[in-house]
Amino acid sequence: MSVDGTDKGFINDINLMLHSENVQQFISDEDQRTRTIDRMKLFFSKYENLITGIRIYDDKKNEFTLKKDETGSNWLEQLFVLHVQGEIIPYDTLILQNRTFEYYIPLKHDDILAGNIVVTLDYQKYFERLFGSFNMEDYQWQWVIDDSGEIIFTNNRENIRYSQLQKIRRRLEKGAVGNLIHSAGGNSNPGEIISSFYSTGLLQRNFNIVFSSPVGEIRAYLLRNSLILVIVSVIAFMFAAGLLYRIIIAGRTETERLLSSEEKLQKLHNEIPVGIVIYNDKREILKANKKTAELYSFPDEKAMQGTILPDSAITDENNYFARHLGGNFTPDQFVIIKKDNSEKILFRTKSPVAFMDHDATLEVLVDVTSLEAERKQEASASSAKSEFLARMSYELRTPLNGIIGMADILDKHDLSGESAAVLKILRRSAEVLLGLINDILDFSKIESVKMILDEIPFSLREEVVYCYDLARTNTDSSQLDISVSIDDNIPDKVIGDPFRIRQILTNFLNNSIANTRQGKISLRCSLKENVEGKIRLSFIITDTGRIIDQVTLGKMFGNHVSMDSKAARENDESGFGLVLARQLIELMGGEFEVKSLSGPEGETGTRIEFTINIWSDEKPQKNLNNDSLISFGQIRTLVITGSQNRDEEILGTIHKLGLSMTVTTFQKSTVGQIKASLSIPDKKYHLIVILDDCEFNGFDAAARIHEQNLSDQFVIIMISSNDIRGNFVKCSSFGVDHYIVKPYDIKELYGAIKSSFPYVDRTVISNERDRVAKDLRVLVVEDNKMNQKVIGTMLKSLGYSFDFADDGFAGLIQAKTRRYDVIFMDLIMPQMDGFEAARRILEYDSTLLIVAFTADNLPDSKRKAELSGIKEFISKPVRIEDLKKFFSRHFFSN
């Protein structure tokens, strides 16, 4: 390879290595380091005539070196930590070290200087290897002069001194190629020599490569061989002319082929239906195609050249498209072009390229506007369907509210046997109808991917036993034996969705009861696996009921609802419960199987087996010595908040409990502050309260505390106003003892602290002496007269006086003219709905408690109500027990 070829190849190869591998992660990522070392060895081997070593070091004193041993056959690798941080050079440079040079290349991460890669170069060795086989002793030799005029290599054995070196050096500065007759002398007498030289460069150094021969030898040689030289020259000329002619013909053919390929490539570039643009580091457009000009509304691609390519800012819309267009996208991959009343959404990918001998960026733009339009259309259809179901739910629940409410009131009276039986049938029918409505809504949520499983802590054994007790109340224990078993190795405290697990078990148990008038039903729960807190449970329900063949079972438990889903079931009130239960299992990441146990020997019954995934909530026991703390004032408490604002409401609640409180904004030094308190007994914190909200991720603070092995030293409570899926699991992982969601009652915080500090003597609310207050002022905002009658009767039976308002506007007027303790608000009303009425009432008096009486149980409606300031929800149909629990939770008289 020539010197110029070595120079160009060296630069290209090292840049390729830096761009193809993430060298910035060389020290921290072992897999990345292995790949990079392999590439370094290939690079070293290719240029081993020039390279003697490679090293990489970063700004954390880490250094790696690679070289070969003295035999040149074995690699020597070493990774170590420097005592003194090496200087990091921010640009490419060549530095002389003894007889070798070190070539420094900066390493950057996110445009921040992070280290250097250094290649050690031995130019002497390179030229020795390059010219080693061309030495013709007295007839011709080679030597190399650098830009300072120093001879750095010669393969002539004599110590020759040359004249006119400065003339050669000056020509080197001009990059000249030429010949020179000058004198040279060594151990023998001086003589004339003829030297031919040309300039070249190798890695930031300029050289003149000189080929020299004695003039006398050349003259004698020419005289002796002039005739032969002439003949040979003529033959060579004729041969060269013929060869040149063939080369010209072949070159013309190759040129025509290349021009044809270039035309096809240019046509493809212009006609391809995606935008392609190349720009430099100043975002000046170097080349673009027709599609790019069309996307950016230019008349043609030539008009774009030289202009600045717009760099769109990342907005909420970019974040939205990254989340909702599917795939693993980032917001900066989307370009949004708005013009007039329309917008274009472009998906872009970019990569570095070399264009016209300059570093540039190639960007490919794909118009995905139509995909977003289709997604919006689908979302609009899904929204319309959800609105229809919400309205249907509302219309059905309104009369059910009257039926169930009045049935509850009648149940308080002493009725004759026949009347009591009629009332029981009435209530049971209404409950079945309500279950059907709930199932339909659940199906809709699953189908539209809107059902979100809860992740809350609960007792698995209590939930399974509850389903077992509920099933026993619907059976004749003398005819049917129901048993349940739960393996001892299953954690009792778990995190998941207890309501959906109850829904699955209840539906399957009710199915077995309906098919088994007498015999046995067994439920078994076992542990399939427990990996890092993620639990896979197995449930098996078997019964000895009537014979059902496998085909019929497939229809009953099928993946979709059809008329066959009700096949072969007599007196069954489960509605679509079996299919819904199966879909819930799949939503929980589980598997389902149902088998008929019917056989030739007279066996009967059905076996249902399924699995679900939940999380363990079994936290490691903390060895905290809090027995000496006997009052809230002794509990030294550190409250960690974000930097934007402080939640005065939460801080006020903590203050009411009388805790010894210190408030700090979370910073890097906070963990050090916590660690330092451990060494001073009088200043050691006992309790850490972390406030999590939309602007401050409290779990980042909890993770930092856990990483420093400090979680076991304190009781940790997380209070969140940004409750999202996965928070409970994070609490279990980061050593958080209690997770409280805002809004919360002070008793919840008190109970959490009391459970961790059992000897404190302060009581916030004495439950033994609590009595529900009766002198409350209640306003009911409800437009439906039947619902007014039902709710009014219930409130009157509980001993409360109340006022009615027929719509939201009337409720607003009454709330402004009279002071109320609680307002029960219907959400869907004419003139002014409950959302708007609640918002305007709370603007007038933010202390009022507003409770939604809602027949619309969709998550979007609840979210909308919460944004309006409504903090409590009571679903229609309303029951007296729901009202009792509400009043006992919020209003006490000691």
Rosetta blueprint (number, residue, H / E / L):
1 M L
2 S L
3 V H
4 D H
5 G H
6 T H
7 D H
8 K H
9 G H
10 F H
11 I H
12 N H
13 D H
14 I H
15 N H
16 L H
17 M H
18 L H
19 H H
20 S H
21 E L
22 N L
23 V H
24 Q H
25 Q H
26 F L
27 I L
28 S L
29 D L
30 E H
31 D H
32 Q H
33 R H
34 T H
35 R H
36 T H
37 I H
38 D H
39 R H
40 M H
41 K H
42 L H
43 F H
44 F H
45 S H
46 K H
47 Y L
48 E L
49 N L
50 L L
51 I E
52 T E
53 G E
54 I E
55 R E
56 I E
57 Y E
58 D E
59 D L
60 K L
61 K L
62 N E
63 E E
64 F E
65 T E
66 L E
67 K E
68 K E
69 D L
70 E L
71 T L
72 G L
73 S L
74 N L
75 W E
76 L E
77 E E
78 Q E
79 L E
80 F E
81 V E
82 L L
83 H L
84 V L
85 Q L
86 G L
87 E L
88 I L
89 I L
90 P L
91 Y L
92 D L
93 T E
94 L E
95 I E
96 L E
97 Q E
98 N L
99 R L
100 T E
101 F E
102 E E
103 Y E
104 Y E
105 I E
106 P E
107 L E
108 K E
109 H E
110 D L
111 D L
112 I E
113 L E
114 A E
115 G E
116 N E
117 I E
118 V E
119 V E
120 T E
121 L E
122 D L
123 Y H
124 Q H
125 K H
126 Y H
127 F H
128 E H
129 R H
130 L H
131 F H
132 G L
133 S L
134 F L
135 N L
136 M L
137 E L
138 D L
139 Y L
140 Q L
141 W E
142 Q E
143 W E
144 V E
145 I E
146 D E
147 D L
148 S L
149 G L
150 E L
151 I E
152 I E
153 F E
154 T E
155 N L
156 N L
157 R L
158 E L
159 N L
160 I L
161 R E
162 Y E
163 S L
164 Q L
165 L H
166 Q H
167 K H
168 I H
169 R H
170 R H
171 R H
172 L H
173 E H
174 K H
175 G L
176 A L
177 V E
178 G E
179 N E
180 L E
181 I E
182 H E
183 S E
184 A E
185 G E
186 G L
187 N L
188 S L
189 N L
190 P L
191 G E
192 E E
193 I E
194 I E
195 S E
196 S E
197 F E
198 Y E
199 S E
200 T E
201 G E
202 L L
203 L L
204 Q L
205 R L
206 N E
207 F E
208 N E
209 I E
210 V E
211 F E
212 S E
213 S E
214 P E
215 V H
216 G H
217 E H
218 I H
219 R H
220 A H
221 Y H
222 L H
223 L H
224 R H
225 N L
226 S H
227 L H
228 I H
229 L H
230 V H
231 I H
232 V H
233 S H
234 V H
235 I H
236 A H
237 F H
238 M H
239 F H
240 A H
241 A H
242 G H
243 L H
244 L H
245 Y H
246 R H
247 I H
248 I H
249 I H
250 A H
251 G H
252 R H
253 T H
254 E H
255 T H
256 E H
257 R H
258 L H
259 L H
260 S H
261 S H
262 E H
263 E H
264 K H
265 L H
266 Q H
267 K H
268 L H
269 H H
270 N H
271 E H
272 I L
273 P L
274 V L
275 G E
276 I E
277 V E
278 I E
279 Y E
280 N L
281 D L
282 K L
283 R L
284 E E
285 I E
286 L E
287 K E
288 A E
289 N L
290 K H
291 K H
292 T H
293 A H
294 E H
295 L H
296 Y L
297 S L
298 F L
299 P L
300 D L
301 E H
302 K H
303 A H
304 M H
305 Q L
306 G L
307 T L
308 I E
309 L L
310 P L
311 D L
312 S L
313 A L
314 I L
315 T L
316 D H
317 E H
318 N H
319 N H
320 Y H
321 F H
322 A H
323 R H
324 H H
325 L L
326 G L
327 G L
328 N L
329 F L
330 T L
331 P H
332 D H
333 Q H
334 F E
335 V E
336 I E
337 I E
338 K E
339 K E
340 D L
341 N L
342 S E
343 E E
344 K E
345 I E
346 L E
347 F E
348 R E
349 T E
350 K E
351 S E
352 P E
353 V E
354 A E
355 F E
356 M L
357 D L
358 H E
359 D E
360 A E
361 T E
362 L E
363 E E
364 V E
365 L E
366 V E
367 D E
368 V L
369 T H
370 S H
371 L H
372 E H
373 A H
374 E H
375 R H
376 K H
377 Q H
378 E H
379 A H
380 S H
381 A H
382 S H
383 S H
384 A H
385 K H
386 S H
387 E H
388 F H
389 L H
390 A H
391 R H
392 M H
393 S H
394 Y H
395 E H
396 L H
397 R H
398 T H
399 P H
400 L H
401 N H
402 G H
403 I H
404 I H
405 G H
406 M H
407 A H
408 D H
409 I H
410 L H
411 D H
412 K L
413 H L
414 D L
415 L L
416 S L
417 G H
418 E H
419 S H
420 A H
421 A H
422 V H
423 L H
424 K H
425 I H
426 L H
427 R H
428 R H
429 S H
430 A H
431 E H
432 V H
433 L H
434 L H
435 G H
436 L H
437 I H
438 N H
439 D H
440 I H
441 L H
442 D H
443 F H
444 S H
445 K H
446 I H
447 E H
448 S L
449 V L
450 K L
451 M L
452 I L
453 L L
454 D L
455 E L
456 I E
457 P E
458 F E
459 S E
460 L H
461 R H
462 E H
463 E H
464 V H
465 V H
466 Y H
467 C H
468 Y H
469 D H
470 L H
471 A H
472 R H
473 T L
474 N L
475 T L
476 D L
477 S L
478 S L
479 Q L
480 L E
481 D E
482 I E
483 S E
484 V E
485 S E
486 I E
487 D L
488 D L
489 N L
490 I L
491 P L
492 D L
493 K E
494 V E
495 I E
496 G E
497 D L
498 P H
499 F H
500 R H
501 I H
502 R H
503 Q H
504 I H
505 L H
506 T H
507 N H
508 F H
509 L H
510 N H
511 N H
512 S H
513 I H
514 A H
515 N H
516 T L
517 R L
518 Q L
519 G E
520 K E
521 I E
522 S E
523 L E
524 R E
525 C E
526 S E
527 L E
528 K E
529 E E
530 N E
531 V E
532 E L
533 G L
534 K E
535 I E
536 R E
537 L E
538 S E
539 F E
540 I E
541 I E
542 T E
543 D E
544 T L
545 G L
546 R L
547 I L
548 I L
549 D L
550 Q H
551 V H
552 T H
553 L H
554 G H
555 K H
556 M H
557 F L
558 G L
559 N L
560 H L
561 V L
562 S L
563 M H
564 D H
565 S H
566 K H
567 A L
568 A L
569 R L
570 E L
571 N L
572 D L
573 E L
574 S L
575 G L
576 F L
577 G H
578 L H
579 V H
580 L H
581 A H
582 R H
583 Q H
584 L H
585 I H
586 E H
587 L H
588 M L
589 G L
590 G L
591 E L
592 F E
593 E E
594 V E
595 K E
596 S E
597 L L
598 S L
599 G L
600 P L
601 E L
602 G L
603 E L
604 T L
605 G L
606 T E
607 R E
608 I E
609 E E
610 F E
611 T E
612 I E
613 N E
614 I E
615 W E
616 S E
617 D L
618 E L
619 K L
620 P L
621 Q L
622 K L
623 N L
624 L L
625 N L
626 N L
627 D L
628 S L
629 L L
630 I L
631 S L
632 F H
633 G H
634 Q H
635 I L
636 R E
637 T E
638 L E
639 V E
640 I E
641 T E
642 G L
643 S L
644 Q L
645 N L
646 R L
647 D L
648 E H
649 E H
650 I H
651 L H
652 G H
653 T H
654 I H
655 H H
656 K H
657 L L
658 G L
659 L L
660 S E
661 M E
662 T E
663 V E
664 T E
665 T E
666 F L
667 Q L
668 K H
669 S H
670 T H
671 V H
672 G H
673 Q H
674 I H
675 K H
676 A H
677 S H
678 L L
679 S L
680 I L
681 P H
682 D H
683 K H
684 K L
685 Y L
686 H L
687 L E
688 I E
689 V E
690 I E
691 L E
692 D E
693 D L
694 C L
695 E L
696 F L
697 N L
698 G H
699 F H
700 D H
701 A H
702 A H
703 A H
704 R H
705 I H
706 H H
707 E H
708 Q L
709 N L
710 L L
711 S H
712 D H
713 Q H
714 F L
715 V E
716 I E
717 I E
718 M E
719 I E
720 S E
721 S L
722 N L
723 D L
724 I L
725 R L
726 G L
727 N H
728 F H
729 V H
730 K H
731 C H
732 S H
733 S H
734 F L
735 G L
736 V L
737 D L
738 H E
739 Y E
740 I E
741 V E
742 K L
743 P L
744 Y L
745 D L
746 I H
747 K H
748 E H
749 L H
750 Y H
751 G H
752 A H
753 I H
754 K H
755 S H
756 S H
757 F L
758 P L
759 Y L
760 V L
761 D L
762 R L
763 T L
764 V L
765 I L
766 S L
767 N H
768 E H
769 R H
770 D L
771 R E
772 V E
773 A L
774 K L
775 D L
776 L L
777 R E
778 V E
779 L E
780 V E
781 V E
782 E L
783 D L
784 N L
785 K H
786 M H
787 N H
788 Q H
789 K H
790 V H
791 I H
792 G H
793 T H
794 M H
795 L H
796 K H
797 S H
798 L H
799 G L
800 Y L
801 S E
802 F E
803 D E
804 F E
805 A E
806 D L
807 D L
808 G H
809 F H
810 A H
811 G H
812 L H
813 I H
814 Q H
815 A H
816 K H
817 T H
818 R L
819 R L
820 Y L
821 D L
822 V E
823 I E
824 F E
825 M E
826 D E
827 L L
828 I L
829 M L
830 P L
831 Q L
832 M L
833 D L
834 G H
835 F H
836 E H
837 A H
838 A H
839 R H
840 R H
841 I H
842 L H
843 E H
844 Y H
845 D L
846 S L
847 T L
848 L L
849 L E
850 I E
851 V E
852 A E
853 F E
854 T E
855 A L
856 D L
857 N L
858 L L
859 P H
860 D H
861 S H
862 K H
863 R H
864 K H
865 A H
866 E H
867 L H
868 S L
869 G L
870 I L
871 K L
872 E E
873 F E
874 I E
875 S E
876 K L
877 P L
878 V L
879 R L
880 I H
881 E H
882 D H
883 L H
884 K H
885 K H
886 F H
887 F H
888 S H
889 R H
890 H H
891 F L
892 F E
893 S E
894 N L
